[in-house]
Amino acid sequence: MFKHQLADRGGVDAPVGADFRSLWPGLEGVGVLVLLVRGSRGFLSDVVVDELVDRVPGATLVTIEAGSNVQEDAPVELAAARSFVGG
């Protein structure tokens, strides 16, 4: 499981314009199933999420009613989403 989370910024929101372009090359060539779990109130924009799903072959997106820390806000829903990959 790969988890990308910006470091705790002491209560300051994550940068809205965060640049994720450096992640694309590594993700585009991945040869395994990719499950992107997104919190509905998280900081990733629709544009970034759509680009990731478009660039990563076979990526599946699950949006859960939660903030960016889905594992804390909705652990049961996250566990259900992980069952997609046998986790």
N, C-alpha and C positions, 0 to 999 in steps of 0.2 A: 504494500500500500504506500503510495506517495501522497504526502500531504503538503500542500503549499499554503503557508500562512505567513503573512507579514508579521514581524515581531510586534509585541505589545508596545504601543506608542503612548502608554500612560493615559489612556482615555481619549486620545486624539484620534479622530477618524483616519482610516487608511487613505492614502492619497488617491483621489478620484481618477487622476490621470496616470496611474501607475502603468509603467511600460512592461508588458509581458513578452515582448518580441524575442527576448533571449531564450524563452522557454520553447518556442515553436520548433526549432530544429530537432531537439531531443524527443519531443513528443510526436512529431510527424513520422518518425521512423520506428516507433515502438511497435513491437510485434505481438502485443498481448491485448486483451480486452481492457478498455479504459472506461471507468465509471466516474463521471464528474458529478459530485454531489455539491449542490449550491444552496446556500441559505437564501430564502426569498428576500430577506432584509440585509443580506451581506453587501460587501462593497464591490463585487465584480459587476461590471456593466453588462447589459444585454449584448452589446457589440463584442466584448471580449469573450463571453461565453459562446456566442454564435460562431466566432472565428475559431475557437478551440474545437468545437464540435465539427466544423467544416474541415479543419486541417488534420484531425486525428482519425485515421481509418477505424471504423467500427466503434467510435466513441458513443456512449450513452449518457444522456443528461437526466439527472433527477433533481428537481427543485423541491426543497422541504421548507415548510413554514418555520423559519428560524433566522437568527442573525448569522454572522459569518462563522461563529463557533458552533456549528451544527451539533458536534459531539456533546456539547454542554446543554444546548437549548432543546434538542430533540433526539436524545440517544436511542429511543425505541424506534423512531422512524428511520434513523440512520442504520440501525441494525437490520431493519427490513430491507432497506435499499442495498445493503452489502450482500444480502442473500443472492442477489443477481449474479455475483461472481463466485459464489460458493464460500463466501467469507463468513 
